[in-house]
Amino acid sequence: MIIKYFIKHKNIVCLVWLWYYFFLRRIHYKKKIKQILFYFYKLTPNGKKYIKDKQTKSLDTIKKSVFKNNWRNSFDILNNSGKELSYIKDIVENRKVKLNHKISGTIYSNKDYHKKIAGYMYDLYMYSNPLHTDLFPELNKMESEIVSMVGHLFDMPENGGGNLTSGGTESTILAIKAYKKHKKNTQWFNRQLEVLTTKTGHAAINKACELLDLKLVYVDLNNDFTMDITDLKQKITSRTCVVVASYPCYPYGVIDDVKNIGEVCKYYNVPLHVDACLGGFITQFDEKLKLNFKDNIDSISVDPHKFGYAPKGSSLLLWKDCEMKHNQYFIVENWTGGIYASCSLPGSRAGAQIATTWAIMIYNGYNYYKTMSDTIIKSTKNLYTDIINIHSFKVIGNPNVNVVAFYSNKYPLSQIIDEFQKNDWNLNIMQNPMCVHICITPYNYEKLHEITDILKNITTQEVRHETKGLVSIYGMAEKIPNRNIICEIIEQYLDLTTKL
């Protein structure tokens, strides 16, 4: 079918090939032969049918795996009269999923008293907005103290500073925004700037680059799946506005060599941002892992809503120097509504987010964080050792903070996931390469012995090559070279999240 299409449209094929060879190839969008062949195949009737079938099958899989609840009540229009709290409580109790302790990441606190403290502070500040400093001055004091307490863990200089944000993504976007603004103000030519990171860097970096019209340049990974220093030196150019290192990276839980990266950045006079959102509240209580602004780090993002055990919606962006931090701000000095200034992406901010984070940090104290850090690191290292000693199972890199990613060179991922689901575990699927990861938390660490028991049980089974559930979608994604087709499936999934 493909050959017939080529013969029939040989002139078009030749023109496309010449266009590719002399134009696309020169601007570094070189496509593999497989991608080019698939491009023409998807134009054929058989190709269109193949893609449509794959998309339909994938969407059905998503519906069965994710959107499988039958809701007792639905509200499509506002009631003419309101309902009592008892009625609302009944619906929520019916809808709420009962969670066990076999969840990767997601829920970090295992202390019921954290909920009591957060509930108390939320009641006080649920309608507050720190944008109005005259009405809620205590929130500015709380935020200042959060910045100081966490900044002290990273040896933040006196002329440093920071702000609480809504999450790691906002912290990342604000940092990259600041570095773009700084670079634009100091360069002579108006050209597209670049951000350097590895493919294991958080997807928030991709989002920031899309929003800010920046080019994302990937630095190669070493054999241990951390940033390759030699390749970093080769990738840095006059267009580089920031290098982003991970501490640790989300997929595999391995940490980049921040000290050497910092030396390289210092030599080339390029800022370094460290994404410590996942591990910052773990590494800072371990002398061997501790990050330090003195290591030529210009900014750090860390999430209190993870291992700081605050409620969701709490991240922190710290700066070595407030002069650079000023590029984070947004100011309109001549707006008709008055002088408008904000330190974050939103204008209005949730005061309860600041208040709950502050209260839980005050309640926990240094010793509690130290104890939990020791426990999580020890559990991570033990799990790593246990898995590599199970026949046919491998761990990616050398994780030593709070995440372990593993796979088997014998058993397919679908079989591994299936066994975990049978035992009521909810783990995360990674790709490129395909593997499973678990983020170890106070909420799940007492159940970790089950991980190795399940893996040992798998080694007694016959290999099953049947792929089902969400794993089948990842498998399809690996086979289809056109990423737009995968994106179309994900777009339909996102549509479904608000059409239930």
Secondary structure per residue as TSV (DSSP state, phi and psi in degrees):
chain	resnum	aa	ss	phi	psi
A	1	M	-	360.0	-45.2
A	2	I	H	-65.6	-41.9
A	3	I	H	-64.1	-42.1
A	4	K	H	-60.6	-39.9
A	5	Y	H	-63.8	-42.6
A	6	F	H	-61.3	-43.8
A	7	I	H	-65.8	-43.3
A	8	K	H	-66.9	-35.2
A	9	H	T	-117.7	41.8
A	10	K	H	-62.2	-33.3
A	11	N	H	-65.8	-43.1
A	12	I	H	-65.4	-42.5
A	13	V	H	-60.1	-43.5
A	14	C	H	-63.7	-41.9
A	15	L	H	-64.5	-42.4
A	16	V	H	-62.9	-42.3
A	17	W	H	-63.4	-43.9
A	18	L	H	-64.1	-41.2
A	19	W	H	-61.2	-42.2
A	20	Y	H	-63.3	-48.2
A	21	Y	H	-66.6	-41.9
A	22	F	H	-93.6	-15.6
A	23	F	T	-116.1	-64.4
A	24	L	G	-59.7	-39.8
A	25	R	G	-60.8	-33.9
A	26	R	G	-76.1	-24.4
A	27	I	G	-104.3	25.8
A	28	H	T	67.4	30.2
A	29	Y	-	-113.2	40.4
A	30	K	-	-60.6	127.7
A	31	K	-	-103.5	147.7
A	32	K	-	-76.0	156.8
A	33	I	H	-56.3	-39.2
A	34	K	H	-59.5	-40.3
A	35	Q	H	-67.6	-39.6
A	36	I	H	-66.6	-44.9
A	37	L	H	-61.8	-41.2
A	38	F	H	-66.7	-33.2
A	39	Y	H	-57.9	-44.7
A	40	F	H	-74.8	-35.5
A	41	Y	H	-62.3	-38.9
A	42	K	T	-70.7	-9.4
A	43	L	T	-85.9	-15.9
A	44	T	S	-81.1	158.8
A	45	P	H	-56.6	-43.1
A	46	N	H	-64.8	-39.1
A	47	G	H	-64.6	-43.6
A	48	K	H	-63.0	-41.5
A	49	K	H	-65.5	-40.5
A	50	Y	H	-60.2	-47.3
A	51	I	H	-65.5	-43.0
A	52	K	H	-61.6	-42.9
A	53	D	H	-63.1	-43.0
A	54	K	H	-63.4	-42.4
A	55	Q	H	-66.0	-42.6
A	56	T	H	-63.8	-44.6
A	57	K	H	-63.7	-41.0
A	58	S	H	-64.9	-42.1
A	59	L	H	-66.1	-38.7
A	60	D	H	-62.8	-39.8
A	61	T	H	-62.5	-43.6
A	62	I	H	-62.3	-42.8
A	63	K	H	-62.3	-41.2
A	64	K	H	-73.5	-32.5
A	65	S	H	-87.0	-36.9
A	66	V	T	-108.9	-46.6
A	67	F	S	-103.6	62.9
A	68	K	-	-105.8	-0.8
A	69	N	-	-76.9	142.2
A	70	N	-	-103.3	110.8
A	71	W	-	-84.6	134.5
A	72	R	S	-72.0	-34.9
A	73	N	-	-125.7	149.6
A	74	S	-	-138.0	140.9
A	75	F	-	-123.0	102.4
A	76	D	S	-98.0	-24.0
A	77	I	S	-135.0	159.1
A	78	L	-	-66.8	138.1
A	79	N	-	-66.1	148.3
A	80	N	S	-63.2	-37.9
A	81	S	S	-123.8	148.8
A	82	G	-	-71.4	171.8
A	83	K	-	-113.8	156.8
A	84	E	-	-74.1	159.2
A	85	L	H	-60.3	-36.4
A	86	S	H	-60.9	-38.3
A	87	Y	H	-64.7	-43.4
A	88	I	H	-64.7	-44.4
A	89	K	H	-59.1	-40.7
A	90	D	H	-62.5	-42.2
A	91	I	H	-66.7	-43.9
A	92	V	H	-63.7	-42.6
A	93	E	H	-61.3	-35.9
A	94	N	H	-71.1	-34.3
A	95	R	H	-85.1	-31.3
A	96	K	-	-65.8	129.2
A	97	V	-	-79.5	134.5
A	98	K	-	-81.6	121.3
A	99	L	-	-100.0	143.5
A	100	N	-	-99.9	-168.1
A	101	H	S	-101.7	21.0
A	102	K	-	-108.7	56.1
A	103	I	B	-124.7	132.4
A	104	S	S	-77.3	123.2
A	105	G	S	56.6	-138.8
A	106	T	S	65.8	-63.6
A	107	I	-	-111.6	122.3
A	108	Y	-	-107.0	-38.6
A	109	S	-	-80.7	139.1
A	110	N	-	-121.2	23.2
A	111	K	-	-116.6	113.9
A	112	D	H	-60.1	-29.9
A	113	Y	H	-67.1	-24.1
A	114	H	H	-59.4	-39.0
A	115	K	H	-66.0	-38.2
A	116	K	H	-65.6	-44.1
A	117	I	H	-64.4	-47.4
A	118	A	H	-62.6	-39.4
A	119	G	H	-63.4	-41.4
A	120	Y	H	-62.3	-47.8
A	121	M	H	-69.4	-34.8
A	122	Y	H	-66.2	-39.2
A	123	D	H	-58.9	-37.3
A	124	L	H	-73.0	-33.2
A	125	Y	H	-126.4	20.9
A	126	M	T	-64.3	-25.8
A	127	Y	T	-108.3	13.3
A	128	S	-	-86.2	159.4
A	129	N	-	-144.1	109.9
A	130	P	T	-66.3	-8.5
A	131	L	T	-60.9	-28.9
A	132	H	-	-94.4	82.0
A	133	T	T	-65.7	-24.5
A	134	D	T	-73.4	-28.0
A	135	L	T	-90.9	-30.9
A	136	F	-	-129.9	59.5
A	137	P	H	-63.0	-27.3
A	138	E	H	-66.5	-26.2
A	139	L	H	-69.0	-37.3
A	140	N	H	-64.0	-37.5
A	141	K	H	-65.0	-44.3
A	142	M	H	-61.4	-45.3
A	143	E	H	-63.7	-40.3
A	144	S	H	-59.3	-40.3
A	145	E	H	-72.4	-34.6
A	146	I	H	-62.4	-47.5
A	147	V	H	-59.1	-43.1
A	148	S	H	-67.3	-45.5
A	149	M	H	-64.0	-47.6
A	150	V	H	-72.8	-38.6
A	151	G	H	-59.6	-36.0
A	152	H	H	-62.0	-34.3
A	153	L	H	-63.7	-27.4
A	154	F	T	-103.7	11.1
A	155	D	T	55.1	45.3
A	156	M	-	-65.0	131.4
A	157	P	-	-63.8	163.9
A	158	E	T	-61.1	-34.7
A	159	N	T	-87.4	12.7
A	160	G	-	-86.9	-177.3
A	161	G	E	-173.8	-171.4
A	162	G	E	-179.7	177.3
A	163	N	E	-147.8	151.5
A	164	L	E	-81.2	137.9
A	165	T	E	-123.4	-178.8
A	166	S	S	-82.2	-9.9
A	167	G	S	168.4	174.0
A	168	G	H	-60.6	-33.7
A	169	T	H	-63.3	-45.6
A	170	E	H	-64.5	-40.1
A	171	S	H	-59.5	-43.0
A	172	T	H	-65.1	-45.9
A	173	I	H	-61.9	-44.3
A	174	L	H	-63.0	-41.0
A	175	A	H	-63.3	-48.1
A	176	I	H	-67.3	-36.1
A	177	K	H	-58.6	-44.4
A	178	A	H	-63.6	-42.3
A	179	Y	H	-70.1	-34.2
A	180	K	H	-64.2	-46.5
A	181	K	H	-61.3	-42.3
A	182	H	H	-63.4	-44.6
A	183	K	H	-65.5	-42.1
A	184	K	H	-60.9	-36.4
A	185	N	H	-77.2	-13.0
A	186	T	H	-116.1	-2.4
A	187	Q	-	-103.6	157.8
A	188	W	S	-85.5	-31.7
A	189	F	S	-110.5	145.0
A	190	N	-	-88.7	102.7
A	191	R	-	-143.5	160.5
A	192	Q	-	-67.7	129.3
A	193	L	-	-91.9	166.8
A	194	E	E	-124.3	147.1
A	195	V	E	-116.7	131.0
A	196	L	E	-106.5	130.5
A	197	T	E	-158.5	-176.3
A	198	T	-	-102.3	169.6
A	199	K	T	-67.9	-13.5
A	200	T	T	-88.3	-5.7
A	201	G	S	-62.2	149.8
A	202	H	-	-60.9	146.1
A	203	A	H	-61.5	-15.6
A	204	A	H	-60.3	-28.3
A	205	I	H	-67.4	-41.4
A	206	N	H	-60.8	-43.2
A	207	K	H	-62.7	-43.1
A	208	A	H	-61.2	-43.4
A	209	C	H	-65.4	-37.7
A	210	E	H	-66.4	-44.7
A	211	L	H	-66.3	-35.8
A	212	L	H	-101.8	7.5
A	213	D	T	54.4	52.9
A	214	L	-	-115.8	151.5
A	215	K	E	-91.7	126.5
A	216	L	E	-91.0	122.2
A	217	V	E	-113.4	123.4
A	218	Y	E	-88.1	129.7
A	219	V	-	-88.7	140.8
A	220	D	-	-62.3	158.3
A	221	L	B	-98.9	147.5
A	222	N	-	-73.9	178.5
A	223	N	T	-63.4	-23.3
A	224	D	T	-92.7	12.2
A	225	F	S	66.6	28.6
A	226	T	S	-115.0	169.8
A	227	M	B	-60.6	130.2
A	228	D	-	-81.3	116.5
A	229	I	H	-65.1	-40.4
A	230	T	H	-62.6	-44.7
A	231	D	H	-68.3	-33.8
A	232	L	H	-58.0	-44.7
A	233	K	H	-60.2	-36.0
A	234	Q	H	-76.6	-26.8
A	235	K	H	-86.7	-22.4
A	236	I	-	-69.2	129.6
A	237	T	-	-134.9	-176.7
A	238	S	T	-69.4	-11.5
A	239	R	T	-89.3	-12.1
A	240	T	E	-69.1	123.1
A	241	C	E	-101.9	-21.0
A	242	V	E	-166.1	149.7
A	243	V	E	-109.7	132.9
A	244	V	E	-113.8	118.9
A	245	A	E	-105.0	156.8
A	246	S	E	-111.5	139.9
A	247	Y	S	-147.2	78.1
A	248	P	S	-92.0	179.5
A	249	C	-	-79.0	150.4
A	250	Y	T	-65.4	-46.1
A	251	P	T	-62.1	-46.6
A	252	Y	T	-116.4	-9.8
A	253	G	-	72.5	19.1
A	254	V	-	-98.1	152.0
A	255	I	-	-106.9	135.8
A	256	D	-	-69.0	154.9
A	257	D	-	-78.0	80.2
A	258	V	H	-63.3	-36.5
A	259	K	H	-62.0	-48.1
A	260	N	H	-69.8	-36.4
A	261	I	H	-62.8	-41.5
A	262	G	H	-61.2	-39.0
A	263	E	H	-64.3	-41.8
A	264	V	H	-63.7	-45.5
A	265	C	H	-63.0	-38.8
A	266	K	H	-63.7	-43.3
A	267	Y	H	-62.5	-41.0
A	268	Y	H	-92.4	1.6
A	269	N	T	58.8	47.9
A	270	V	-	-119.1	134.4
A	271	P	-	-65.5	151.1
A	272	L	E	-122.2	123.1
A	273	H	E	-108.8	134.7
A	274	V	E	-110.9	121.0
A	275	D	E	-85.5	97.8
A	276	A	-	-110.5	26.9
A	277	C	T	-57.4	-42.3
A	278	L	T	-80.8	-33.8
A	279	G	T	-116.6	-3.3
A	280	G	H	-58.7	-34.5
A	281	F	H	-86.0	2.5
A	282	I	H	-104.8	-52.5
A	283	T	H	-64.4	-30.3
A	284	Q	T	-74.6	-4.5
A	285	F	T	-112.3	17.3
A	286	D	S	-130.9	118.9
A	287	E	T	-61.3	-30.7
A	288	K	T	-76.8	-25.8
A	289	L	T	-104.0	-12.5
A	290	K	-	-56.7	131.5
A	291	L	-	-84.8	154.1
A	292	N	-	-146.4	131.6
A	293	F	T	-57.6	-21.5
A	294	K	T	-67.6	-15.3
A	295	D	T	-84.8	41.3
A	296	N	T	57.2	33.7
A	297	I	-	-94.6	133.6
A	298	D	-	-97.6	-29.8
A	299	S	E	-154.5	154.2
A	300	I	E	-139.3	136.1
A	301	S	E	-110.7	136.7
A	302	V	E	-146.7	142.0
A	303	D	-	-107.9	109.4
A	304	P	T	-63.1	-23.4
A	305	H	T	-80.0	3.3
A	306	K	T	-103.7	-100.9
A	307	F	T	-85.9	10.7
A	308	G	T	-90.6	-11.6
A	309	Y	-	66.9	23.5
A	310	A	-	-85.6	162.8
A	311	P	-	-63.5	161.5
A	312	K	S	-59.2	144.3
A	313	G	S	101.9	31.6
A	314	S	-	-139.1	107.2
A	315	S	E	-130.9	165.4
A	316	L	E	-134.6	131.1
A	317	L	E	-110.4	116.2
A	318	L	E	-106.8	144.3
A	319	W	E	-124.3	141.9
A	320	K	S	-70.0	-34.4
A	321	D	-	-136.3	126.0
A	322	C	H	-66.4	-21.9
A	323	E	H	-61.3	-43.5
A	324	M	H	-69.7	-35.8
A	325	K	H	-59.6	-30.2
A	326	H	G	-58.8	-25.8
A	327	N	G	-71.9	-13.6
A	328	Q	G	-74.7	-27.7
A	329	Y	-	-73.1	157.3
A	330	F	E	-122.8	123.5
A	331	I	E	-133.8	130.4
A	332	V	E	-120.7	103.4
A	333	E	T	-82.6	-14.9
A	334	N	T	-121.5	24.1
A	335	W	-	-68.8	144.9
A	336	T	T	-65.6	-22.1
A	337	G	T	-83.9	6.8
A	338	G	-	108.6	174.5
A	339	I	-	-67.1	124.2
A	340	Y	E	-111.1	127.4
A	341	A	E	-144.9	136.8
A	342	S	E	-143.3	148.7
A	343	C	S	-97.8	-3.2
A	344	S	S	-137.1	-178.7
A	345	L	S	-67.8	-46.4
A	346	P	-	-72.4	157.5
A	347	G	S	-82.9	-72.3
A	348	S	S	-67.6	137.3
A	349	R	-	-122.3	153.6
A	350	A	-	-81.5	109.4
A	351	G	H	-62.3	-31.3
A	352	A	H	-62.4	-29.5
A	353	Q	H	-62.3	-43.9
A	354	I	H	-67.6	-46.1
A	355	A	H	-64.4	-43.2
A	356	T	H	-69.3	-39.6
A	357	T	H	-62.2	-47.3
A	358	W	H	-58.4	-48.4
A	359	A	H	-65.0	-41.8
A	360	I	H	-70.1	-35.8
A	361	M	H	-66.1	-41.3
A	362	I	H	-62.9	-41.6
A	363	Y	H	-66.1	-44.5
A	364	N	H	-67.5	-52.1
A	365	G	H	74.5	165.6
A	366	Y	H	-59.7	-45.4
A	367	N	H	-62.9	-37.7
A	368	Y	H	-65.5	-45.2
A	369	Y	H	-62.8	-38.3
A	370	K	H	-63.5	-45.3
A	371	T	H	-61.5	-46.2
A	372	M	H	-68.2	-35.8
A	373	S	H	-61.3	-47.6
A	374	D	H	-59.1	-42.2
A	375	T	H	-65.3	-45.5
A	376	I	H	-67.3	-44.1
A	377	I	H	-62.6	-44.8
A	378	K	H	-62.2	-43.1
A	379	S	H	-63.5	-38.8
A	380	T	H	-64.1	-47.5
A	381	K	H	-64.9	-38.8
A	382	N	H	-65.4	-42.5
A	383	L	H	-64.8	-42.0
A	384	Y	H	-56.1	-48.7
A	385	T	H	-63.2	-42.7
A	386	D	H	-61.6	-43.1
A	387	I	H	-70.5	-42.5
A	388	I	H	-68.4	-13.8
A	389	N	T	-94.2	5.1
A	390	I	S	-98.2	128.2
A	391	H	T	-55.0	130.7
A	392	S	T	77.2	-0.5
A	393	F	E	-104.1	139.7
A	394	K	E	-126.0	150.0
A	395	V	E	-110.8	138.3
A	396	I	S	-81.8	124.1
A	397	G	S	69.4	-157.7
A	398	N	-	-128.1	76.5
A	399	P	-	-68.5	137.7
A	400	N	-	-145.3	22.7
A	401	V	S	-120.0	-75.4
A	402	N	S	-154.9	7.9
A	403	V	E	-133.3	140.1
A	404	V	E	-130.3	125.6
A	405	A	E	-112.8	132.7
A	406	F	E	-142.8	162.3
A	407	Y	E	-155.9	175.7
A	408	S	E	-122.8	140.5
A	409	N	S	-87.7	8.6
A	410	K	S	-125.2	-46.8
A	411	Y	S	-96.5	133.0
A	412	P	-	-67.4	155.8
A	413	L	H	-60.4	-35.4
A	414	S	H	-60.7	-37.3
A	415	Q	H	-69.9	-39.0
A	416	I	H	-64.9	-48.2
A	417	I	H	-62.6	-40.5
A	418	D	H	-59.7	-41.5
A	419	E	H	-66.7	-39.4
A	420	F	H	-67.2	-38.7
A	421	Q	H	-66.4	-35.8
A	422	K	H	-62.3	-27.6
A	423	N	T	-99.5	19.1
A	424	D	T	65.4	27.7
A	425	W	-	-94.1	143.4
A	426	N	B	-117.8	98.4
A	427	L	-	-109.5	169.7
A	428	N	E	-104.8	135.9
A	429	I	E	-91.1	129.3
A	430	M	E	-107.5	164.6
A	431	Q	T	-138.9	163.1
A	432	N	T	56.3	58.0
A	433	P	T	-90.2	163.0
A	434	M	T	-69.4	129.1
A	435	C	E	-162.3	178.6
A	436	V	E	-117.0	142.5
A	437	H	E	-131.2	153.5
A	438	I	E	-128.5	131.5
A	439	C	E	-96.1	119.2
A	440	I	-	-85.4	129.0
A	441	T	-	-135.1	167.7
A	442	P	T	-60.5	-22.6
A	443	Y	T	-75.6	-25.9
A	444	N	T	-123.0	-7.8
A	445	Y	G	-65.2	-25.1
A	446	E	G	-73.3	-10.9
A	447	K	G	-101.9	2.2
A	448	L	T	-63.8	-25.9
A	449	H	H	-59.8	-25.2
A	450	E	H	-68.1	-29.6
A	451	I	H	-58.3	-53.0
A	452	T	H	-67.5	-34.6
A	453	D	H	-61.9	-42.6
A	454	I	H	-65.9	-43.4
A	455	L	H	-64.8	-39.5
A	456	K	H	-64.2	-37.8
A	457	N	H	-65.1	-37.8
A	458	I	H	-60.8	-37.0
A	459	T	T	-66.4	-12.3
A	460	T	T	-92.3	-2.9
A	461	Q	S	-97.8	162.1
A	462	E	-	-75.9	151.9
A	463	V	-	-70.7	128.8
A	464	R	-	-113.4	118.6
A	465	H	-	-92.3	-0.8
A	466	E	-	-68.0	129.3
A	467	T	-	-108.6	133.6
A	468	K	-	-146.9	170.3
A	469	G	T	67.1	-155.7
A	470	L	H	-65.6	-24.5
A	471	V	H	-61.0	-35.0
A	472	S	H	-64.1	-31.6
A	473	I	H	-70.2	-41.4
A	474	Y	H	-63.5	-37.8
A	475	G	H	-64.0	-41.6
A	476	M	H	-64.7	-39.9
A	477	A	H	-60.7	-34.3
A	478	E	H	-69.8	-29.6
A	479	K	H	-85.8	-29.1
A	480	I	-	-91.3	116.3
A	481	P	-	-75.7	-15.0
A	482	N	-	-90.0	107.7
A	483	R	H	-70.3	-22.3
A	484	N	H	-61.8	-34.2
A	485	I	H	-66.1	-41.0
A	486	I	H	-64.5	-42.2
A	487	C	H	-61.7	-36.7
A	488	E	H	-63.2	-37.9
A	489	I	H	-65.6	-43.5
A	490	I	H	-66.2	-35.8
A	491	E	H	-61.0	-41.4
A	492	Q	H	-67.2	-36.3
A	493	Y	H	-61.2	-46.9
A	494	L	H	-63.7	-34.2
A	495	D	H	-60.9	-39.8
A	496	L	H	-65.7	-27.6
A	497	T	T	-64.2	-19.4
A	498	T	T	-121.4	25.3
A	499	K	-	-131.8	41.2
A	500	L	-	-92.1	360.0
